[in-house]
Amino acid sequence: MLHFPVLLEESIDFLITNPSGKYIDATFGRGGHSRKILDSITKDGALLALDKDIDAIRFAEENFKDKNFSIKHTGFEDLDSINIAKQADGILFDFGLCSTHYDDPLRGFSFSEAGPLDMRIDKRQTKKLEDLLQTIDPETLANIIYQYGDEKESRKISQAIINSYKDGRILNTIDLAEVIKKSKTRLPNKIHPATQTFQALRIYLNDEINNLRAGLNKSKDLLKTGGRIVCISFHSLEDRSVKQSFAPKRISYPKEIPLNNEVVKEFKVVAKKIKPSASELQRNKRSRSAIMRVFEKI
Ligand SMILES: C[S@@+](CC[C@H](N)C(=O)[O-])C[C@H]1O[C@@H](n2cnc3c(N)ncnc32)[C@H](O)[C@@H]1O
């Protein structure tokens, strides 16, 4: 299946404030947003894209020959390695995975086709899902499933995964999904019963929430005054972390210092909680959980 970029028109409208400016697409994927950025800037403008996934980098190298485009195989948590302090006009984050990740069973994210217990976004990472299952204890696993998957039956699922894995009954992603399904008493109507647990395992294994926070914090130093950060999230944990990253900072002084506590505001909110239109929802089911927020450096 093709990857449909989510909130495409809306995100690029907010992102581009200067057609000859410098932009960063921190999550290139299959370049849906990057293509639209390149179409919206002049030849004096520039776009640098990042992705942690080597397949995205290969796709960009084959399909994006524009002179003002470059791409780096880097995680956005390492945005400080990019030497453009205070020069960027806009940075886009479209978090999570592309549909191409789910479509390729060999990546280990699919519960409809058997694939290895992998789930790494960055293949340079040594720890795969298999390594996690070999070492994790039931309580830690239950907490991960609860915290990152919002799964109410986390304890039962965790115990079932650990027992079945030890007995050699989980050899691929389909086995894992079946064990999860059988351990649940309440089956959801609209999604596969393993959806929330797979999401939790993926977020934990790839350290997605810590990376998101680090990426957003580092991106602040790269922006010019008036530059914008556009974030598209796909679940409440991501969206909450985005909101917190740009909340005004409270500085409290100890009693001995005769200064009033202060609130420091580095960013203003340009747009919040923007959701896909009815026609986008109809075209692309994956967009249903998307929420966009836009911030501007002041
Ligand atoms: C939702 S997709 C982006 C889709 C893209 N906007 C498009 O239109 O094709 C998210 C992408 O972010 C990448 N990604 C996930 N975590 C990352 C990280 N920490 N640093 C850089 N890229 C990351 C994934 O590999 C994936 O390609």
Ligand as a Chemical Component Dictionary entry (heavy atoms), coordinates in Angstrom:
data_LIG
# 
_chem_comp.id                   LIG 
_chem_comp.type                 NON-POLYMER 
_chem_comp.pdbx_formal_charge   0 
_chem_comp.three_letter_code    LIG 
# 
loop_
_chem_comp_atom.comp_id 
_chem_comp_atom.atom_id 
_chem_comp_atom.alt_atom_id 
_chem_comp_atom.type_symbol 
_chem_comp_atom.charge 
_chem_comp_atom.model_Cartn_x 
_chem_comp_atom.model_Cartn_y 
_chem_comp_atom.model_Cartn_z 
_chem_comp_atom.pdbx_ordinal 
LIG C1  C1  C 0  4.611  8.786  9.833  1  
LIG S1  S1  S 1  6.126  8.464  9.048  2  
LIG C2  C2  C 0  6.448  9.962  8.177  3  
LIG C3  C3  C 0  5.757  10.040 6.877  4  
LIG C4  C4  C 0  6.164  11.223 6.011  5  
LIG N1  N1  N 0  5.755  12.474 6.594  6  
LIG C5  C5  C 0  5.610  11.081 4.618  7  
LIG O1  O1  O 0  4.776  11.900 4.217  8  
LIG O2  O2  O -1 5.983  10.135 3.906  9  
LIG C6  C6  C 0  7.280  8.578  10.340 10 
LIG C7  C7  C 0  8.718  8.348  9.937  11 
LIG O3  O3  O 0  9.529  8.727  11.047 12 
LIG C8  C8  C 0  10.625 7.839  11.116 13 
LIG N2  N2  N 0  11.120 7.899  12.491 14 
LIG C9  C9  C 0  10.633 7.302  13.603 15 
LIG N3  N3  N 0  11.373 7.636  14.672 16 
LIG C10 C10 C 0  12.333 8.484  14.235 17 
LIG C11 C11 C 0  13.404 9.184  14.860 18 
LIG N4  N4  N 0  13.616 9.082  16.169 19 
LIG N5  N5  N 0  14.180 9.971  14.096 20 
LIG C12 C12 C 0  13.961 10.082 12.753 21 
LIG N6  N6  N 0  12.993 9.433  12.100 22 
LIG C13 C13 C 0  12.174 8.639  12.835 23 
LIG C14 C14 C 0  10.058 6.506  10.720 24 
LIG O4  O4  O 0  11.087 5.686  10.232 25 
LIG C15 C15 C 0  9.073  6.915  9.627  26 
LIG O5  O5  O 0  9.674  6.842  8.368  27 
# 
loop_
_chem_comp_bond.comp_id 
_chem_comp_bond.atom_id_1 
_chem_comp_bond.atom_id_2 
_chem_comp_bond.value_order 
_chem_comp_bond.pdbx_ordinal 
LIG C1  S1  SING 1  
LIG S1  C2  SING 2  
LIG S1  C6  SING 3  
LIG C2  C3  SING 4  
LIG C3  C4  SING 5  
LIG C4  N1  SING 6  
LIG C4  C5  SING 7  
LIG C5  O1  DOUB 8  
LIG C5  O2  SING 9  
LIG C6  C7  SING 10 
LIG C7  O3  SING 11 
LIG C7  C15 SING 12 
LIG O3  C8  SING 13 
LIG C8  N2  SING 14 
LIG C8  C14 SING 15 
LIG N2  C9  SING 16 
LIG N2  C13 SING 17 
LIG C9  N3  DOUB 18 
LIG N3  C10 SING 19 
LIG C10 C11 SING 20 
LIG C10 C13 DOUB 21 
LIG C11 N4  SING 22 
LIG C11 N5  DOUB 23 
LIG N5  C12 SING 24 
LIG C12 N6  DOUB 25 
LIG N6  C13 SING 26 
LIG C14 O4  SING 27 
LIG C14 C15 SING 28 
LIG C15 O5  SING 29 
# 
